[in-house]
């Protein structure tokens, strides 16, 4: 039976999610934006395009096996699901905000009876209850920022990324309920049923993320400078050093280097006499093999099972 993967059909997580899947080697076909589902070519995988907020519920119901959505949506759903991989994009926070002219500058000073507009009612109620506050939660489907201006609410709880939207609407952030990012989630039942397939897709996406901030570097170095090159190019488990046909005075070194260290690394290699220096992007970086394959995310997988 095919592994069903739910991905956001639009919004802030859609584009990057599709990029990760394609870089991981999934052929999603053409006109993907018009489809509700897609069969991945040459693989026993199906992609379902649904609302990000519906993904946790669909996994809990068994309609899909794995999903990519925000940690905020998972928390709001209240479903007992597991995070198997944080995806390092879609960073935001669920925050409490008040009008700029409000005297309230701390969530503990919000008076009982205040009206809070939000599209995250469960987390909002839970948060204020934990503070011992009795507030009235007004559920909105979007544009919570305008509610204080319209007089519908006194304050809001909403997702914040840069904070520019709050400033534009003359709101001030005074508290954070949850830090969020995109994540892959699943259920215990789905993992027990599709463990190998879940491990494979998770490992593939992880390898894409691992490669994005790396470069593959090659250079020819003087044979006498091997030790200096090893110091400069630690790589993953050290650089690869090989001979060059017809030239015993130089050796070829290959290594994976952090992108933000490329400038300094090349300068240091030139200083020891390196030549023919070449850098290339890496599409995927797989760091686990063989019998360890089903141990990806080690403690994470064991925790779920």
Buried (B, 14 or more C-beta within 10 A) or exposed (E): EEBBBBBBBEBBBBEBBBEBBEBBBBEBEEEBEEBEEBBBEEBEBBBBBBBBBBBBBBBBEEBBBBBBBBBBBBBBBEBEBBBBBBBBBBEBBBBBBBBEEBEBEEBEEBEEEBBBBBBBBEBBBBBBEEEEBEBBBBEBEEBBBBBBEEEBBBBBBBBBEEBEBBEEBEBBBBBEBBEBBBBBBBBEEBBEBBBEBBBBBBBBBBBBBBBBEBBBBBBBBBEEBBEBBBEBBBBEEEBEBEEEEEEEEBBBBBBBBEEEBBEEBBEBBEEBBBEEBEBEEBEBBEEBEEEEEEEBBEEBBEEBE
